[in-house]
Amino acid sequence: MTKTTDTTIYRVLGSDEWAKALSDGQYVGAPHDIADGFIHFSTEDTLAATLALHYAGRDHLKLLRVPIAAIESKLKWEPARGGTLFPHLYDVLSVEHVAKVDDVRLDDDGVHVLPEDLR
């Protein structure tokens, strides 16, 4: 099952996780990714809800932007949260496939501030 309207998918992670990925040349995922057997990604439409649900109160996060074309052969779109399709990467993520990295900070109300082009 694929979703063709998206060209980029997103991964949120801690600054320390990204630093390790840069050092290793790849991101293997967080413990829950490893347990599930794939790396969880979000779409632009699901990103804010993912931040609120899984990263509430966490500051100094990184947002990875990954073009689908770079990893499409290892990507599966599978239902989660209420049947919404989410992209799952059944492989490690090479840092070479990350097109852009944004900082995600909390505002004064504790809400994550997404980059201007994703608001």
N, C-alpha and C positions, 0 to 999 in steps of 0.2 A: 504494500500500500504506500503510495507516494503522494506528496502534496506539492503541486507544481507552482503555486502562486508565490512561494517564498524562494528567495535566492540566497539568503543569509540566515544562519541560525546562531544562537547565542548561548554562551556558557558563563555562569557566574562562579567565581571562586575567590578564595582569600588571596591577598597579596603574597603571603608566604608560599601558597600552593603554586602560584604563577612563577615565583622566583625559582622554585625547585624544578618546575617544568622547563624553564629556560635553561637551567643548568644541565638537565638531563636530555634536552632536545625533544621531549615528549611529555604529554600529560596522560597519566594512566587512570585518572579519576579519583574521586573521593572514596572513602570506605564504603559508602552506600552504592556507589557506581560499581566498585569491584565486586561487592556482594550480589548485585543484580546482573552482572555480566555485560554491562554496557555503560557508556557515559551518557548521562541525561543532558539534553539540550532544551532550549526554549525557542519559541518563535517570537517575533516582535509583538504579536497579539497576547502571548502568555507570559511575557517577561516580567511585567509589574506584579502579577499574581504570584509568580515563582519567587520573586524577591520577598514579598510580604509573607508568604507561607513558609519558605525554607531559610530565609536569611534575616528575619526580623531582628532588629537591634544590632546587627553586625555592620560595622563601618569599615572603611578602607578595603573595599572589595574591588575586584577586577571584572570587567565584562569583556569576554572574548567574542569577536565577530568572526565567524567562519563561513566562507562561501560553500554552499551545498555542493557545487560542482567538484570541489577539491576532495570530498570524502563520500560522494554519493554511492559508490559501490559498497560501502560498509555501513550505510545509513538505512535505518528502518523507521517508518512512521507507524507508531503504535498508540492505541487508545490509553489514556490515563484520565485523571481528574474529569469525571463526568462524561467520558467518551471522547474528549478532545484529543486529537492526534498530536503526539509529541515526537520529535526526532530523537532517536537513540542511536549512538555510534557504537557498533560492535567491533571495536578496535581501539588502540591507543590513538591519541590526537597528536600528530606531529606539530611542533611549534611553527613549522614552515607553512602549515595550512591556516594559520591564524592571520587574517587580513588586517585586523586592528584591535587594539586593546584600549579600553576606556577605564577611567577611575569611576567608581560608584561610591558616593558618600551619603551620609544621612543628613537631612536638613534639621532645623531646630525642633521639628515635631517628631523626629525619629523616622521619617519616611525617606526611602532611597530616592535620590535624584538621578534620573536617567539623562544621558547625553541629549543635547538639544534636538538632534535629528531623530530621536526615538520617542519624543514626548507627544 
